[in-house]
Amino acid sequence: MLYEILANSTSMGIYEAADKTAALEALARDAGYRNLEEIRRLDNSNVPAMDVFLAQYQVREITIQNIRTETWEGDADQLAVYFTLNLDDEKIETLEWIDSDGDLETVDSHVESAHGFSSYVNNFIRDSLNDYIERNRAKIEELQDA
């Protein structure tokens, strides 16, 4: 599973791990520590309990599903990739535009302008949608030609 880790409302990145604790352990290793326990004990004068220490982090599971290509309701000539982004229990129904070449729009990105996602989540969405577009290139070309 994939998890975005936030500390003080700042995204620290996306980690692939078995669970939220394992994602935090991966973050600790990326930061040069052996594990979370080492970070927790950095300030020897005031070592918080592990649950207090972990409360400063928000770890959200990220999935993307129900990806599909359709024309936009307001303009039959504008194609979009619609999808559901799940951040833990929050489900966000949204879309990203497809340009005239059948690729994701880069200049007028709907996802980047309409949502306050971190750059890590934006990149995750783009990568997932680009994979979808490559696997469905023929269908997208048919829709563009219709």
Kinemage of the C-alpha trace (Angstrom):
@kinemage 1
@onewidth
@group {chain A} dominant
@subgroup {mainchain}
@vectorlist {calphas} color= white
{ca met a 1} P 0.000 0.000 0.000
{ca leu a 2} L 1.012 3.627 -0.465
{ca tyr a 3} L 0.982 6.217 2.292
{ca glu a 4} L 1.544 9.964 2.334
{ca ile a 5} L 3.195 11.161 5.544
{ca leu a 6} L 2.593 14.694 6.782
{ca ala a 7} L 4.276 16.452 9.688
{ca asn a 8} L 2.949 19.848 10.749
{ca ser a 9} L 0.750 19.799 7.613
{ca thr a 10} L 3.823 19.467 5.375
{ca ser a 11} L 4.050 16.411 3.133
{ca met a 12} L 7.183 14.400 3.783
{ca gly a 13} L 6.588 12.072 0.835
{ca ile a 14} L 4.817 8.920 -0.266
{ca tyr a 15} L 6.018 5.553 0.969
{ca glu a 16} L 5.160 2.031 -0.067
{ca ala a 17} L 4.738 -0.129 3.017
{ca ala a 18} L 2.637 -2.862 4.575
{ca asp a 19} L 0.996 -0.453 7.051
{ca lys a 20} L 1.208 3.059 8.473
{ca thr a 21} L 3.870 2.197 11.046
{ca ala a 22} L 6.070 0.605 8.393
{ca ala a 23} L 5.655 3.768 6.275
{ca leu a 24} L 6.877 5.873 9.216
{ca glu a 25} L 9.835 3.525 9.661
{ca ala a 26} L 10.693 4.026 5.973
{ca leu a 27} L 10.536 7.798 6.474
{ca ala a 28} L 12.939 7.506 9.421
{ca arg a 29} L 15.415 5.480 7.346
{ca asp a 30} L 15.139 7.992 4.470
{ca ala a 31} L 16.038 10.722 6.950
{ca gly a 32} L 19.195 8.809 7.946
{ca tyr a 33} L 18.003 7.222 11.186
{ca arg a 34} L 17.930 3.540 12.042
{ca asn a 35} L 14.250 3.659 13.015
{ca leu a 36} L 11.486 5.735 14.601
{ca glu a 37} L 12.761 4.992 18.087
{ca glu a 38} L 16.035 6.743 17.300
{ca ile a 39} L 14.184 9.893 16.215
{ca arg a 40} L 11.967 9.800 19.283
{ca arg a 41} L 15.012 9.674 21.572
{ca leu a 42} L 16.913 12.561 19.941
{ca asp a 43} L 16.003 14.910 22.785
{ca asn a 44} L 17.099 12.844 25.795
{ca ser a 45} L 15.770 15.412 28.249
{ca asn a 46} L 12.177 15.031 27.097
{ca val a 47} L 11.490 11.663 25.466
{ca pro a 48} L 7.768 11.478 24.657
{ca ala a 49} L 5.828 8.247 24.787
{ca met a 50} L 5.638 6.620 21.345
{ca asp a 51} L 1.918 7.387 20.943
{ca val a 52} L 2.543 11.068 21.777
{ca phe a 53} L 5.482 11.124 19.371
{ca leu a 54} L 3.434 9.518 16.583
{ca ala a 55} L 0.554 11.979 17.078
{ca gln a 56} L 2.607 14.691 15.359
{ca tyr a 57} L 2.444 12.720 12.107
{ca gln a 58} L -0.517 12.202 9.822
{ca val a 59} L -0.226 9.075 7.699
{ca arg a 60} L -2.812 8.745 4.925
{ca glu a 61} L -3.313 5.681 2.766
{ca ile a 62} L -3.505 6.688 -0.897
{ca thr a 63} L -5.314 4.801 -3.622
{ca ile a 64} L -6.688 5.783 -6.980
{ca gln a 65} L -9.573 3.902 -8.553
{ca asn a 66} L -12.405 4.012 -11.038
{ca ile a 67} L -10.232 5.593 -13.727
{ca arg a 68} L -12.128 6.167 -16.945
{ca thr a 69} L -12.016 8.415 -19.997
{ca glu a 70} L -15.084 10.398 -21.017
{ca thr a 71} L -15.983 13.661 -22.681
{ca trp a 72} L -16.474 16.537 -20.278
{ca glu a 73} L -20.120 17.390 -19.599
{ca gly a 74} L -19.694 21.028 -20.640
{ca asp a 75} L -17.889 20.405 -23.937
{ca ala a 76} L -18.273 17.312 -26.112
{ca asp a 77} L -14.886 18.024 -27.701
{ca gln a 78} L -12.948 18.049 -24.380
{ca leu a 79} L -11.766 14.667 -23.110
{ca ala a 80} L -10.911 14.062 -19.481
{ca val a 81} L -9.707 11.215 -17.314
{ca tyr a 82} L -12.103 10.897 -14.389
{ca phe a 83} L -11.035 9.088 -11.226
{ca thr a 84} L -11.537 8.676 -7.502
{ca leu a 85} L -8.659 9.547 -5.211
{ca asn a 86} L -8.876 8.008 -1.754
{ca leu a 87} L -6.922 9.630 1.077
{ca asp a 88} L -7.744 7.325 3.989
{ca asp a 89} L -11.550 7.559 4.272
{ca glu a 90} L -11.866 10.729 2.174
{ca lys a 91} L -13.015 10.046 -1.398
{ca ile a 92} L -12.363 12.779 -3.933
{ca glu a 93} L -14.074 12.503 -7.319
{ca thr a 94} L -12.158 14.592 -9.817
{ca leu a 95} L -10.664 14.689 -13.298
{ca glu a 96} L -7.676 15.735 -15.348
{ca trp a 97} L -7.883 17.087 -18.867
{ca ile a 98} L -6.560 15.234 -21.904
{ca asp a 99} L -4.933 17.456 -24.511
{ca ser a 100} L -5.363 17.215 -28.293
{ca asp a 101} L -2.417 14.785 -28.510
{ca gly a 102} L -4.124 12.355 -26.134
{ca asp a 103} L -1.788 13.138 -23.236
{ca leu a 104} L -2.455 14.678 -19.848
{ca glu a 105} L -2.782 18.441 -19.913
{ca thr a 106} L 0.298 20.083 -18.446
{ca val a 107} L -0.406 23.788 -18.903
{ca asp a 108} L -3.930 23.947 -17.437
{ca ser a 109} L -3.876 21.075 -14.957
{ca his a 110} L -7.242 20.669 -13.262
{ca val a 111} L -5.798 18.583 -10.416
{ca glu a 112} L -3.094 21.109 -9.609
{ca ser a 113} L -5.383 24.154 -9.786
{ca ala a 114} L -8.556 22.772 -8.167
{ca his a 115} L -7.109 20.815 -5.254
{ca gly a 116} L -4.587 21.532 -2.547
{ca phe a 117} L -2.694 18.264 -2.925
{ca ser a 118} L 0.994 18.097 -2.131
{ca ser a 119} L 3.448 17.817 -5.002
{ca tyr a 120} L 3.959 14.163 -3.983
{ca val a 121} L 0.243 13.400 -4.399
{ca asn a 122} L 0.091 15.393 -7.659
{ca asn a 123} L 3.003 13.325 -9.011
{ca phe a 124} L 1.356 10.080 -7.844
{ca ile a 125} L -1.859 11.069 -9.664
{ca arg a 126} L 0.015 12.038 -12.846
{ca asp a 127} L 1.996 8.790 -12.851
{ca ser a 128} L -1.150 6.711 -12.302
{ca leu a 129} L -3.101 8.536 -15.012
{ca asn a 130} L -0.200 8.402 -17.485
{ca asp a 131} L -0.042 4.612 -16.953
{ca tyr a 132} L -3.785 4.427 -17.605
{ca ile a 133} L -3.483 6.534 -20.775
{ca glu a 134} L -0.670 4.382 -22.154
{ca arg a 135} L -2.676 1.199 -21.548
{ca asn a 136} L -5.787 2.749 -23.165
{ca arg a 137} L -4.232 4.811 -25.956
{ca ala a 138} L -6.374 3.216 -28.712
{ca lys a 139} L -9.647 3.914 -26.849
{ca ile a 140} L -8.632 7.528 -26.225
{ca glu a 141} L -7.791 8.016 -29.907
{ca glu a 142} L -11.216 6.585 -30.846
{ca leu a 143} L -12.940 9.045 -28.519
{ca gln a 144} L -10.930 11.919 -29.969
{ca asp a 145} L -11.851 10.927 -33.519
{ca ala a 146} L -15.572 10.540 -32.711
